[in-house]
Amino acid sequence: MQLLFVYNANAGRANAVLDSMHKILSPSTYDCKLCELTFGAFTERNIWKEFRKNSNVNMRFLHKDEFKKEFRSKWLPKYNFPVVLIQNENKLELFITSEEFEALHSPQVLIKLIQDRLPLY
């Protein structure tokens, strides 16, 4: 089992710079809640980094363009991003939807949600 985190942002240095500027200049219009919760303007948030490093859950992080390229199979449903999926072998299931991300207001709440849901899997 692996948790697959997919950001609502594209990969690459130029995109990272633009995203950082967007977070600083217009945070209310930034559309990647996963990015907002796990990263500050330039670096990973310490509380998230510690959780990620100390967790015994296998986690993988992709940008939406990387996800679409890797998982372009026709059987996959269209996902709204950001999203967290559970990957078991070749099967993907929703774990946290983009709509649920909108209700999260801190990394601590995201971490608690993950911890609360993991025993179910």
Disulfide bonds with the S-S distance in Angstrom:
none
